[in-house]
């Protein structure tokens, strides 16, 4: 049985010092801000900045692509994190970046990664202490990666899954982007969705404060995943990780994540694209 990835703010406050907090805050299309400045202004005690765009392949033309194992290991080691040091990922707004960080850590074999449910706002609401300033330099440690590439899907895996009755592709983008009633935010990327994919807007999985819905509700929303091999996709591999986390919370087990997501699929002229709502 897979342990829930979540830790609530009250529990984390009572266990300050047990986990190394990693600020994985991200900006989604249309959002603006300086995440490094926000970290310096306030962060969880002992936190380090886990920049999603740094923990990525610098040579990929796609946004925040999964890095190689050696790069990930070096960057984690520089934060003072080995593969078995308990870490908790959090985000300044909900948990989108935290879910991506959690998924990346598990992809490369980290054995004790969690997500702060509701992120920084939940921490503040619970009265958690804060620090300011730059993160202190850490003594580098050795992170021994043990990649679990079964958690990672490529476009070929998605094409096969779309043809199989025992597979399900869930798209975390908004219903409007899925149906192509609103344009894609990235230039040169077609609107629509993969034929056979199902819309699962990631915002359906969280409440207004950014906390995940209770497991029974998630289980109902994600009922189509029962007994299926699931691939989660989105715009660029970020919010798809929210689906992956929600499936684990609901008790449906691990899904794979299509890292290239719509940024890759929608810009590939050979990849099939349809518009309108998905078929039943």
N, C-alpha and C positions, 0 to 999 in steps of 0.2 A: 504494500500500500504506500502511495506517495504522500509524504507529509505536506500539509497546506503550506504554500510559500509565504503566507501572510503573517505579520506580527503587528498587533495593534499598538497605538501610541502609549497607552497606559502600561502595558507589559514592558515595552522597550524602556520607558522611563525608569521602571523598577529594576531594570537590568543594565543601566548605563555602565559602559566599560566592558560588557561581555561581547558586544559586536563592534566591529569597525564600521561606522556609517559611511556610505559612499553616495555622494550627491550626484545623481545621474540625470539632473534636470535637462529637459529638452524644450525646444520651441517648435511647435507644429506650424504648418503653413498658415500664414496670416498673423501669427503671434510675433511680437517684437520684444526685445529686452537684451540685457547684457548678463548672461548667466554667471560669468566669472565674477562680475561686480556684485551680483546678488549673493553669491556664495561668501564673498569677503564681508558683506554687510551683516549676514547672519547665517549660521549653519549649526547643525547638531554638534555637541561636544565631541571633539576628536575626529570630526569628519574629514574626508579627503574628497577632492573633486574627481568624479568619474565622467570625463567628457566623452559622450557617445561618438562624437566626430573624431576624437583622437583614438579611441578604441575601435578603429576601423582600418580598412585597407586604403592607404594613401594613394595607391595607383589605380584604384577602380574608378571608372567614370560614373558609377552609380553612388547615390548618397549613403553614407555610413555602412558600407559593405563589411561583412564579417572579416576581421583581420586574420592573418596566419597565426598558427598556434604560438610561434616564437615571439611574435610582436605582442600578442595578448599576454603571454607569460612575463615578458620583460616589463610591460606597463603595470601589470598587477604587482609584480615584485617591487617596483619602484614606489608603490603606495604602501608597502609594508604588509602586503597580503599574500599569503601562501595558499595552497589549494585546500587547506583544512582550517584556516582561521575564520571564525564566524564573521560574516559581513551582512549588513542590511542596506539595501538600496532604497533611496528615497528620491522624491521629485518635489520641486517647489510648487507644482500644480498637479494634484492628483497623483498618478503613479505610472504614466506612460513610459517615461524614461527609466523608471525603476524596474518596470517589467522587462524592458529591453536589456537592462544591465543584468538582471536576474537570469534571463534566458542565456545571455552570452556567457555568464559565469558557469552555468550548468553545461553549456555546450563544450566548454574547455575543461570540464571535470572538477569544478569546485564542488565541495561536498557539503557546505553549510551556508547557503545564500538564502536570504529572505527579502521580503518587500515590506516596507512600512506602509500599512494600509492608510490611504488618505494623504500621505506625504507630509510635507512641512506644515501645512495648515492644520492637520490633525494633531501633530506634535505640539504646536502652539496652543491649540484649543485645550489640550490636556495639561497645559502648564509646564511643558518640558523646557529645561534650561537651554540657553543658546550661547554660542561663541561668535566672535567676529574676528576679522583679519584673515590673512592668508593661512592656508593649512601648513602646519609645521612639516619640515622635511623629515622623511622617514628613513631609517636605516634599511637599505634594500635587502629583500629576502628572496629566496628561491621559490618560484611558483612552478610546480611540475605539471604541465598540461597533460590531460588524458582526454583528447577530443571524443565527443559523442556525436559523430556526424549524422547519426540517425535522427537527430533533432533538427537537422538542416535540410531544406529542400531546394532544388534547382528547378529551372523551367521545364526540364525534361521530366522530372518527378511529377510536376503539376500536370503536364499533358497526359501522362499515364493515369493519374488519379482521376482526371475528368472523364476518363473512359470506363472506369471501374465502378461497379455497383456497391462495393464495400469501402469506397473512399468518399470523402466529403471535403470540399474546398470551401472554407469560410472566409469571406471578404470583410475586413474590419472598417472599410471606408464608409462614408455616409451613404444613405440610401440614394441621395441625389447623384452622387458621383458614380455609384454602382449602376444606376439606370441611365446615366448620361443626360440627366435633366439639368445638371450644373456642370460647368467646365472643369477640367483638371487644373490644379494650380501650377503644374510644371509645364513649361513650353515644350512643344514637340511630342507630347504624350497624348495618345488618343483617349477619348472618353468611352465609357462602357465597362463591360466586365467579361470574364472568361465564360465561355459557354458551359453551362452545367454548374457554375459556382453559385453559392448562396450568400445573400447579404446578411452580415451580422455586425451592424454598426457597433463599434466598441463602446460607445456611450450608453448602450442598452445594458451594459454589464456593471456599471457603476452608478452610485447615487449622485445627488447634486453636489455633495461635498467631495466627490472623487474617491470615496471608499467603495470597495467591491460590494455588490449585493450579497445577502446571505446565501450560503451554499444551496439550500433548497430552491431558491429562486433562480439561481444560475443553472441548476440542474434542469429546471423546467424550460428556461430560455434556450438552453443548448441541447435539448432532448434529441435533436436529430443526430447528434454525435454518438449516441449510444451504439456500441458495436461497430463503429466505423473507424477507419484510419483517417485522421483529420490532418489537413494542411491548412495553416492560417496564413492569410495574405493581407496586404493593405496597400498604402501608397508607396512606402519606402522601407518597410520592415520594422517600423516602430510599433504602431498600434496593434499589429498582428500579435505581438508578444502579450498584449492584454488578453486576447482570446486564449492564447496558450496557458496563461496563468489561471484564467477563469475556468478552463476545462479541468485543470488539476484541482482547483478549489471545489468544483462541482463533483469531483470523484470520477471523472471520465478518463483520467490518466494523461499521459504525455501526447502532445501533438507535435508535428513538425512545422517549421516556419519557413516560408518562401522568402528568402532574404532579398532577392531582387524586386519582388512584389510588382506593383503596377508601374513603377518607374522603369523597370526592365520590360515587362510584358507589353505595356501600352506603347512603348517606343520601338518595339520589334514589328516591322511590317509583315512578318510571316506568322506572327502569333494571332490566333483567331480572337476576334472581339465582337461581342453582341451588345445591344442596348435594350433598354426597357427593363421592367421588373423580371426577376428570375421566374422560370417556370415552377409550378408546384412540385 
